[in-house]
C-alpha cells in the first residue's frame, strides 16, 4: 500500500505534466487517439484470441510516434 502524503496547494499549482514514454503494439491510430496493447494470447492455430494491458492516449497530448523495429 502507498503511504498517505500531505502536499500543499502551492505545490500542486506549480506542478507540470511529465513527459511519458509508452510502448506497445499499435492497434488503432486515428484523429482522436492512439490505442496500444502490450500482451496477446494466441489460439492453438496461431490466431490472436485476446489482448491485454491496453493504453489509450489522446492525440492532443502525443508529441511523437516512432516505429520500433
Wavefront OBJ file of the C-alpha trace (Angstrom):
o trace
v 0.000 0.000 0.000
v 1.138 3.526 -0.723
v 1.751 5.895 2.207
v -0.568 8.864 2.764
v 1.247 12.116 1.961
v 0.500 15.764 2.573
v 1.125 18.122 -0.347
v 0.441 21.840 -0.278
v -1.904 23.556 -2.719
v 1.054 25.658 -3.886
v 2.995 22.500 -4.825
v 0.073 21.237 -6.872
v -0.400 24.562 -8.652
v 3.285 24.656 -9.624
v 3.368 21.088 -10.939
v 3.596 20.444 -14.656
v 2.707 17.401 -16.706
v 5.516 14.868 -17.071
v 6.648 13.584 -20.445
v 5.833 9.872 -20.661
v 7.071 7.070 -22.909
v 4.634 4.301 -23.818
v 5.489 1.270 -25.954
v 3.274 -1.442 -27.362
v 1.655 -2.921 -30.428
v -0.338 -0.299 -32.338
v -3.998 -1.322 -32.511
v -5.570 1.960 -33.656
v -4.294 5.385 -34.663
v -6.978 7.901 -35.595
v -7.594 11.648 -35.317
v -8.651 11.420 -31.649
v -6.436 8.758 -30.055
v -3.731 6.144 -30.256
v -4.515 2.697 -28.848
v -1.685 0.267 -27.994
v -1.511 -3.112 -26.216
v 1.458 -4.952 -24.755
v 0.194 -8.545 -24.496
v -1.530 -11.073 -26.748
v -2.987 -14.517 -26.085
v -2.993 -16.918 -29.022
v -5.319 -19.718 -30.080
v -3.895 -23.135 -30.972
v -3.994 -22.194 -34.663
v -1.812 -19.101 -34.014
v -4.565 -16.526 -34.414
v -4.912 -13.804 -31.783
v -7.517 -14.605 -29.132
v -7.252 -11.719 -26.637
v -5.008 -8.770 -25.893
v -4.177 -7.139 -22.586
v -2.579 -4.139 -20.912
v -4.186 -1.674 -23.282
v -3.399 2.032 -23.222
v -5.430 4.760 -24.896
v -3.638 8.083 -25.365
v -5.435 11.255 -26.545
v -3.827 12.576 -29.733
v -3.823 16.092 -28.241
v -1.001 15.097 -25.855
v 1.097 12.991 -28.264
v 4.379 14.662 -29.171
v 5.967 11.938 -31.264
v 5.300 8.409 -32.555
v 8.168 6.201 -33.721
v 8.087 2.671 -35.084
v 10.438 0.340 -33.230
v 11.975 -2.461 -35.270
l 1 2 3 4 5 6 7 8 9 10 11 12 13 14 15 16 17 18 19 20 21 22 23 24 25 26 27 28 29 30 31 32 33 34 35 36 37 38 39 40 41 42 43 44 45 46 47 48 49 50 51 52 53 54 55 56 57 58 59 60 61 62 63 64 65 66 67 68 69
